[in-house]
Amino acid sequence: MDITITKLQKKFIDSRIEETLFGGSAGGGKSYGQLIDAWLYGLEFEGSKQLVLRRTFPELKRSLILQSFEIYSQEMAKYHQSDHKWTIGNGSTIEFGYCDSEGDVTKYQSAEYDVIRFDELTHFTEYQYTYLKSRIRGVNNYPKMMKASTNPGGVGHLWVKEKFIDNKEPGKVYTDEFDNRSIFIPAKIQDNKFLMEADPDYVKRLEQLDENTKKALLYGDWDIFEGQYFSEFNKEKHVIKPFEIPQNWARFRGMDWGYNDPCAILWFAVSPDSHVYVYREMYVNETLSSDVAKEVVKLSVDEYIDYTSASPDMWAKRGRGGLTGETTEEDFSSNGVPLIRADNQRILGWQRIREFLSDSPDGEPYLQIFSTCVNLIRTLPGLTYHPNRTEDVSDKDEDHAPEALRYGLMTRPSPKKLEEKSKAYTWDWWEQQIEAQKNKEEY
């Protein structure tokens, strides 16, 4: 049995840590890498048990199962049609399964596996992934692993992105609070020289897709996915390295209050040409309003902040069903952070953000975010459309930092209107010069 693999497929196969994600663009050789990895693991660890999953059985049948017959040696292993399982001569098994609904995970509740493999992980929910992780167990000392491959997009896009992609360097191993290690190994079609040689027109076909799908499948862009609210967001354009804000630039803050939910506060600076920069964020929960206010004052000690635009619910009284007692706004004001009530027009506010994400005449976006504002960068591109209110953001998304952004930008004039005003002024000035010259010549 001859096996030919790419360098990135070898990295995926060599990974023996607890959770590995392999993927990015279409055509990176992900499914092939999974099948080869499963075969080699089964040969190395006698009597081992592996489960390879797709979301539905039709997907499984027309992809992985058919492909396994092209790869696996039928002299060394036997395929059992009834339970969709390969059994290698040393007793190791490679089982193919599916998990369409969240309830389907109970099909595996008494099973034990050494390795569970997800093909197209973003098609699964976080609950499915987490539950099936509990099926990795056994008394042997074989490596116990979750190994997944995927493209961006799908119902699980956001949780996969948060777990493996956000604020993580590709190819680097990260350890969580439970000493569980994870790694993301990116792969693009250009890395798969075998496909590029066999089907050089595949890239051309991907280039004909709509812009968002092309970014996801051709470039492996995790900030683009179906149903994304702010598809205009682009890390390369909108996220920049911090720089020292000039003292004469206007500064203000936007704030979305929360105690159990995160409290998000953003600091804004406005350049003389009306570009807006988010240069600092505060993101805390289960923190008293007075303590938050004191920390805000501390962070802004050497700055003059014009105002802080805050969520209107901060003006609600907190005693006897909202009839008596201090408001959260009064807490902030008495601790050195006076607030103004934010304009809470949701649709108009989201549209204002969209306008600021657009490019100005100088080619730069009206809004740019310092790379240190990690929660805004993480959650803004993750917002999705509300299933019923089609112009609004879904109420299931983590929107605290984007809400603070909305409250802040609603205090600024529309950049498009400023642009139109500037063009009109420039036009009028030239008209006046031309008219004056004509009058001079006539005289």
Summary of the structure (lengths in Angstrom):
residues: 443
radius of gyration: 27.5
end to end distance: 96.1
largest distance: 105.4
contacts: 1371
relative contact order: 0.10
helix: 39%
strand: 22%
